[in-house]
Amino acid sequence: MALTDTATRNAKTAGNPYSLADGGGLSLRIQPNGGKWWRFRYRFDGKAKMLSLGIYPDVTLKDARVRRDAARKMLADGIDPGVHRKEAKAERAIRAANSLEAVTREWAEKMAASWVPAYGQRLLRRFERDIFPLIGAKPISEIKPVELLAVLRKIEARGAIETAHRARGDCGQVFRYAIATGRAERDVAGDLRGALEPKQTKHFASVTEPTKVAELLRALDGYRGSPVVLGAMRLAPLVFVRPGELRHAQWKDIDLETGEWRYTVTKTKTDHLVPLASQAVAILQDLHLLNGTGRYVFPSARSTGRPMSDNAVLAAMRRSGIPADEMTGHGFRAMARTILDEVPGFRPDFIEHQLAHAVRDPNGRAYNRTAHLAQRKKMMQAWADYLDKLKSGAVVMPLHGNTE
């Protein structure tokens, strides 16, 4: 007799497992602990076999009959439903292992050692927020350019043009990794070059006109807050490194005797050397009297075990009357780059190298951090002397230098 919904629901447990037959090979197995399992018994190639069809009540009587009928159809077509299920499961596992998300996380794990931790975290957050929810589960080899473009268009639609371009570049790296590991045949992100809205060029506010630079320097000197923050503000225009690199400066990397600061560039993971002008050395000597026994040159006011916050210098600049649309922490780099670039004798590659930009020698090789050190020392001292003269009001004419 076929089962009913009522009989299935009211089936009681017993001391031992027992089964209630429905027909066509389908039965409900009742376990002593109360579990109820749907089973389909069949024969294939003369062998008796059994296939689990799910647990009641998650799988209703009606659902179980649909699954039984599907299995019987496979048998009629000469297919073993149990083997078919195992093969389908294995295929799903392969597809999951080769999904865009799986390949991305594998690639990120292998690249992590060469990344600053914060960079890797930001990159994965972009994927988790914008990419994975839409196409992350799809095998990377099956993703079409139009599908990836649709994902990037959604990012564009919220006005994040720069993020959309960055996401396309990140996806390109993942696709190239998939190609190298035999899980994709083409970089579909590369096919989308030119398909996105043009990037919105971002310029950090900066002062580059000599008389304005003089006013800026005097305003910095006029700050009456923390001596550590004042030291950072006064040193920033002399070394024109990235703000994060200045904040994280450590005493172990600075040689006050030779006037050199050696560290690893956070953005490119390359070694870099900053020649320190005498004015920069003097600022650092004063700071060394304050906190030279600690790790950081510019420690946090709350804990010497970590550097000061990224907002410390910016807030001090605002309190000194320097508006955000006039100068930023990055602006000191633009200021030095613009003025030094107009100086005869300061070769462009010296300036770019000092900015820790990628610079190649005539043979196409990357310069090491000590390349042209003597000339760059002259340039940095000339730059510091020029800023002093500007600040004092002695000169407003362009800087002149000769570092050949």
C-alpha positions as CSV (number, residue, x, y, z in Angstrom):
1,M,0.0,0.0,0.0
2,A,1.3,3.5,-0.9
3,L,2.2,5.9,1.9
4,T,0.2,8.9,2.8
5,D,1.3,12.3,4.2
6,T,-0.4,11.4,7.5
7,A,1.3,8.0,7.7
8,T,4.6,9.5,6.9
9,R,4.3,12.2,9.5
10,N,2.9,9.9,12.3
11,A,5.4,7.1,11.8
12,K,6.6,6.1,15.3
13,T,10.1,5.0,16.3
14,A,10.9,1.5,17.5
15,G,13.7,-0.3,19.2
16,N,15.2,-1.2,15.8
17,P,15.2,0.5,12.4
18,Y,12.3,-0.4,10.2
19,S,11.0,0.6,6.7
20,L,7.6,1.7,5.3
21,A,7.2,0.9,1.6
22,D,5.6,3.4,-0.8
23,G,6.0,1.5,-4.1
24,G,8.3,1.5,-7.1
25,G,11.3,0.8,-4.9
26,L,10.7,3.8,-2.6
27,S,10.6,3.4,1.1
28,L,10.9,5.5,4.3
29,R,13.5,4.2,6.8
30,I,12.6,5.0,10.4
31,Q,15.6,5.1,12.8
32,P,15.4,4.6,16.6
33,N,16.5,8.2,17.2
34,G,13.6,9.5,15.2
35,G,15.4,10.1,11.9
36,K,13.4,9.4,8.7
37,W,15.3,8.7,5.5
38,W,14.0,8.1,2.0
39,R,15.5,5.2,0.2
40,F,15.3,3.9,-3.4
41,R,16.1,0.3,-4.0
42,Y,16.9,-0.9,-7.5
43,R,19.0,-3.3,-9.5
44,F,21.6,-2.5,-12.1
45,D,23.5,-5.1,-14.1
46,G,22.0,-7.7,-11.9
47,K,23.2,-6.1,-8.7
48,A,20.9,-4.9,-5.9
49,K,21.7,-1.3,-5.0
50,M,20.2,1.4,-2.7
51,L,20.1,5.2,-3.2
52,S,19.4,7.8,-0.5
53,L,16.8,10.4,-1.6
54,G,16.9,12.7,1.4
55,I,15.6,13.2,4.9
56,Y,11.9,13.7,5.9
57,P,10.4,16.3,6.4
58,D,13.0,18.4,4.4
59,V,12.1,16.1,1.5
60,T,8.4,15.5,1.5
61,L,6.6,12.4,0.2
62,K,5.8,14.2,-3.0
63,D,9.5,15.3,-3.5
64,A,10.7,11.7,-2.8
65,R,8.4,10.3,-5.4
66,V,9.7,12.9,-8.0
67,R,13.3,11.8,-7.2
68,R,12.4,8.1,-7.4
69,D,10.8,8.6,-10.8
70,A,13.8,10.5,-12.0
71,A,16.1,7.6,-10.9
72,R,13.8,5.1,-12.6
73,K,14.0,7.1,-15.8
74,M,17.8,6.9,-15.6
75,L,17.6,3.1,-15.2
76,A,15.4,2.9,-18.3
77,D,18.1,4.9,-20.2
78,G,20.8,2.5,-19.0
79,I,22.2,4.9,-16.4
80,D,23.1,3.8,-12.8
81,P,21.5,6.7,-10.7
82,G,24.0,6.1,-7.9
83,V,27.0,6.4,-10.2
84,H,25.4,9.4,-11.9
85,R,25.1,11.1,-8.5
86,K,28.8,10.5,-7.6
87,E,29.9,11.8,-10.9
88,A,27.7,14.9,-10.6
89,K,29.1,15.5,-7.1
90,A,32.7,15.1,-8.4
91,E,31.9,17.6,-11.2
92,R,30.5,20.1,-8.7
93,A,33.6,19.8,-6.6
94,I,35.8,20.4,-9.6
95,R,33.7,23.4,-10.7
96,A,33.8,24.8,-7.1
97,A,37.6,24.4,-7.0
98,N,37.9,26.2,-10.3
99,S,35.4,28.9,-9.6
100,L,36.4,32.5,-9.9
101,E,36.3,32.9,-6.1
102,A,38.4,29.8,-5.4
103,V,41.0,30.7,-8.0
104,T,41.1,34.3,-6.7
105,R,41.7,33.2,-3.1
106,E,44.3,30.8,-4.1
107,W,46.1,33.5,-6.1
108,A,45.8,36.0,-3.2
109,E,47.3,33.4,-0.8
110,K,50.3,32.8,-3.0
111,M,50.8,36.5,-3.5
112,A,50.3,37.5,0.1
113,A,54.0,37.3,1.0
114,S,54.8,40.0,-1.6
115,W,52.0,42.4,-0.5
116,V,51.6,44.8,2.4
117,P,48.9,43.1,4.5
118,A,46.6,46.1,4.2
119,Y,46.8,46.0,0.4
120,G,45.8,42.3,0.3
121,Q,42.9,42.9,2.7
122,R,41.6,45.8,0.5
123,L,41.9,43.8,-2.6
124,L,39.9,40.8,-1.3
125,R,37.3,43.1,0.1
126,R,36.7,44.5,-3.4
127,F,36.2,41.0,-4.7
128,E,33.9,40.0,-1.8
129,R,31.8,43.2,-2.2
130,D,31.6,43.6,-6.0
131,I,32.7,40.4,-7.8
132,F,32.0,37.2,-5.8
133,P,28.3,37.8,-5.2
134,L,27.6,38.0,-8.9
135,I,30.1,35.6,-10.7
136,G,32.3,34.2,-7.9
137,A,30.7,30.7,-8.0
138,K,31.1,30.3,-11.8
139,P,34.0,28.3,-13.2
140,I,36.6,30.9,-14.3
141,S,36.9,29.2,-17.7
142,E,33.2,29.8,-18.4
143,I,33.1,33.5,-17.6
144,K,32.5,35.6,-20.7
145,P,33.7,39.2,-21.2
146,V,30.1,40.5,-21.3
147,E,29.5,38.9,-17.9
148,L,32.5,40.6,-16.3
149,L,31.6,43.8,-18.0
150,A,28.1,43.7,-16.4
151,V,29.7,43.4,-13.0
152,L,32.0,46.3,-13.7
153,R,29.1,48.4,-15.0
154,K,27.4,48.0,-11.6
155,I,30.4,49.4,-9.9
156,E,30.4,52.3,-12.4
157,A,26.8,52.9,-11.8
158,R,27.4,53.9,-8.2
159,G,30.0,56.4,-9.4
160,A,33.1,54.4,-8.4
161,I,34.9,54.8,-11.8
162,E,38.3,54.3,-10.3
163,T,37.2,51.2,-8.4
164,A,35.8,49.7,-11.6
165,H,39.1,50.2,-13.4
166,R,41.0,48.8,-10.4
167,A,38.6,45.8,-10.2
168,R,39.2,45.1,-13.9
169,G,42.9,45.1,-13.4
170,D,42.6,42.8,-10.3
171,C,40.5,40.4,-12.3
172,G,43.1,40.4,-15.1
173,Q,45.7,39.2,-12.7
174,V,43.5,36.4,-11.5
175,F,42.7,35.3,-15.1
176,R,46.3,35.3,-16.0
177,Y,47.0,33.1,-12.9
178,A,44.2,30.8,-14.0
179,I,45.8,30.5,-17.5
180,A,49.2,29.7,-16.0
181,T,47.7,27.0,-13.8
182,G,45.6,25.4,-16.6
183,R,42.2,26.5,-15.5
184,A,41.4,29.2,-18.2
185,E,42.5,29.9,-21.7
186,R,42.1,33.6,-22.0
187,D,42.1,36.8,-19.9
188,V,38.6,38.1,-20.5
189,A,39.4,41.2,-18.3
190,G,42.0,42.1,-21.0
191,D,39.2,42.1,-23.6
192,L,37.5,44.9,-21.7
193,R,40.3,47.5,-22.2
194,G,38.6,50.7,-23.3
195,A,35.1,49.4,-22.4
196,L,34.9,51.4,-19.1
197,E,34.4,55.1,-18.6
198,P,37.7,56.9,-18.5
199,K,39.4,57.3,-15.2
200,Q,38.8,60.5,-13.3
201,T,42.3,61.9,-12.9
202,K,42.9,62.6,-9.2
203,H,45.3,65.4,-8.3
204,F,46.4,65.8,-4.7
205,A,46.2,69.5,-3.6
206,S,49.6,71.0,-3.7
207,V,51.4,74.4,-3.6
208,T,54.0,74.9,-6.4
209,E,54.2,78.7,-6.8
210,P,57.3,80.0,-4.9
211,T,55.6,82.8,-3.0
212,K,52.8,80.3,-1.9
213,V,55.4,77.8,-0.9
214,A,57.0,80.4,1.3
215,E,53.7,81.1,3.0
216,L,53.1,77.4,3.5
217,L,56.5,76.8,5.1
218,R,56.0,79.7,7.5
219,A,52.5,78.3,8.4
220,L,54.0,74.9,9.1
221,D,56.7,76.5,11.4
222,G,54.0,78.4,13.2
223,Y,52.3,75.2,14.5
224,R,52.2,75.2,18.3
225,G,51.0,71.7,19.0
226,S,52.8,68.4,19.6
227,P,56.6,68.6,18.9
228,V,56.4,65.2,17.2
229,V,53.7,66.4,14.8
230,L,55.6,69.6,14.3
231,G,58.7,67.6,13.4
232,A,56.8,65.6,10.9
233,M,55.3,68.7,9.3
234,R,58.8,70.3,9.0
235,L,60.4,67.2,7.7
236,A,57.7,66.4,5.1
237,P,58.8,69.0,2.5
238,L,62.5,68.1,2.9
239,V,62.1,64.4,2.1
240,F,58.9,64.4,0.1
241,V,58.1,60.7,0.7
242,R,54.7,59.2,0.8
243,P,52.7,60.2,4.0
244,G,52.4,56.6,5.2
245,E,56.2,56.1,4.8
246,L,56.9,59.2,6.8
247,R,54.5,58.2,9.6
248,H,56.1,54.7,9.8
249,A,59.7,55.9,9.8
250,Q,61.8,53.9,12.3
251,W,65.0,55.0,14.1
252,K,66.8,51.8,13.1
253,D,66.5,52.8,9.4
254,I,68.0,56.3,9.9
255,D,71.7,57.1,10.1
256,L,72.2,60.6,11.5
257,E,75.9,60.4,11.0
258,T,75.8,59.8,7.3
259,G,72.5,61.6,6.8
260,E,70.7,58.7,5.2
261,W,67.3,57.1,5.6
262,R,67.0,53.6,4.2
263,Y,63.7,51.7,4.1
264,T,61.4,49.5,1.9
265,V,58.8,51.3,-0.2
266,T,55.4,50.1,0.9
267,K,53.9,50.4,-2.6
268,T,56.5,48.6,-4.6
269,K,58.3,46.5,-1.9
270,T,61.6,47.9,-3.2
271,D,64.6,49.3,-1.2
272,H,64.8,53.1,-1.1
273,L,67.3,55.6,0.2
274,V,66.6,59.2,1.1
275,P,69.7,61.5,1.5
276,L,69.0,63.8,4.4
277,A,69.9,67.4,4.1
278,S,71.5,69.1,7.1
279,Q,68.2,70.7,7.9
280,A,66.5,67.3,7.9
281,V,69.2,65.9,10.2
282,A,68.8,68.8,12.6
283,I,65.0,68.1,12.9
284,L,65.7,64.4,13.4
285,Q,68.3,65.1,16.1
286,D,65.8,67.2,18.0
287,L,63.2,64.4,17.8
288,H,65.8,61.8,18.8
289,L,66.2,63.6,22.1
290,L,62.5,63.2,22.7
291,N,61.8,59.6,21.6
292,G,65.1,58.1,20.3
293,T,64.8,55.1,22.5
294,G,61.5,54.0,20.9
295,R,60.8,52.3,17.6
296,Y,59.1,55.1,15.7
297,V,60.4,58.5,14.8
298,F,56.8,59.8,15.0
299,P,55.0,57.7,17.6
300,S,51.4,57.9,18.5
301,A,50.5,60.2,21.3
302,R,48.5,57.3,22.9
303,S,51.1,54.5,22.5
304,T,54.8,54.6,21.5
305,G,54.3,51.1,20.1
306,R,52.6,52.4,17.0
307,P,53.1,55.3,14.7
308,M,51.0,58.5,14.8
309,S,47.7,58.4,12.9
310,D,47.4,59.3,9.3
311,N,45.2,62.2,10.3
312,A,47.7,63.8,12.7
313,V,49.6,65.9,10.2
314,L,46.5,66.8,8.2
315,A,44.7,68.0,11.3
316,A,47.7,70.0,12.3
317,M,47.8,71.6,8.9
318,R,44.2,72.6,9.1
319,R,44.8,74.1,12.6
320,S,47.6,76.1,11.1
321,G,45.3,77.6,8.6
322,I,46.3,75.5,5.6
323,P,43.0,74.5,3.8
324,A,42.5,71.0,2.4
325,D,42.1,72.3,-1.2
326,E,45.5,74.0,-1.0
327,M,47.8,71.3,0.5
328,T,47.7,67.6,1.5
329,G,50.3,65.2,2.8
330,H,50.9,63.9,-0.8
331,G,51.1,67.5,-2.0
332,F,54.8,67.8,-0.8
333,R,55.7,65.2,-3.4
334,A,54.0,67.2,-6.2
335,M,55.5,70.4,-4.9
336,A,59.1,69.0,-5.1
337,R,58.5,67.2,-8.4
338,T,57.1,70.3,-10.1
339,I,59.8,72.8,-8.9
340,L,62.8,70.4,-9.2
341,D,61.7,69.4,-12.7
342,E,62.1,73.0,-13.9
343,V,65.7,73.2,-12.5
344,P,68.5,72.9,-15.0
345,G,71.0,70.3,-13.8
346,F,68.6,68.2,-11.8
347,R,68.0,65.3,-14.2
348,P,64.5,64.0,-14.4
349,D,65.6,60.4,-13.6
350,F,67.3,61.7,-10.4
351,I,64.0,63.3,-9.3
352,E,61.9,60.3,-10.2
353,H,64.3,58.0,-8.4
354,Q,64.1,60.2,-5.3
355,L,60.4,60.0,-5.5
356,A,60.7,56.2,-5.4
357,H,59.1,55.9,-8.8
358,A,60.0,53.1,-11.2
359,V,63.2,54.2,-12.9
360,R,65.3,52.3,-15.4
361,D,68.9,52.8,-16.4
362,P,70.0,53.0,-20.1
363,N,70.1,49.2,-20.3
364,G,66.5,48.9,-19.0
365,R,67.5,47.7,-15.5
366,A,66.0,49.1,-12.4
367,Y,68.3,51.4,-10.5
368,N,69.3,50.2,-7.1
369,R,68.7,52.6,-4.2
370,T,72.3,53.8,-4.1
371,A,72.3,54.8,-7.7
372,H,73.5,58.4,-8.3
373,L,73.7,58.9,-4.5
374,A,76.3,61.7,-4.6
375,Q,74.2,63.7,-7.1
376,R,71.0,63.1,-5.2
377,K,72.6,64.2,-2.0
378,K,73.5,67.5,-3.7
379,M,70.0,67.8,-5.0
380,M,68.4,67.2,-1.6
381,Q,70.7,69.7,0.1
382,A,70.1,72.3,-2.6
383,W,66.3,71.8,-2.3
384,A,66.5,72.2,1.5
385,D,68.6,75.4,1.2
386,Y,66.1,76.8,-1.4
387,L,63.2,76.2,0.9
388,D,65.0,78.0,3.8
389,K,65.6,81.0,1.5
390,L,62.0,81.0,0.4
391,K,60.7,80.8,4.0
392,S,63.0,83.7,5.1
393,G,61.8,85.8,2.1
394,A,65.3,86.1,0.7
395,V,64.4,84.6,-2.7
396,V,61.3,83.9,-4.8
397,M,63.1,83.1,-8.0
398,P,63.4,79.5,-9.3
399,L,65.9,77.2,-7.8
400,H,69.1,76.6,-9.7
401,G,71.2,73.4,-9.3
402,N,73.9,71.4,-10.9
403,T,74.2,67.8,-10.0
404,E,75.9,66.5,-13.2
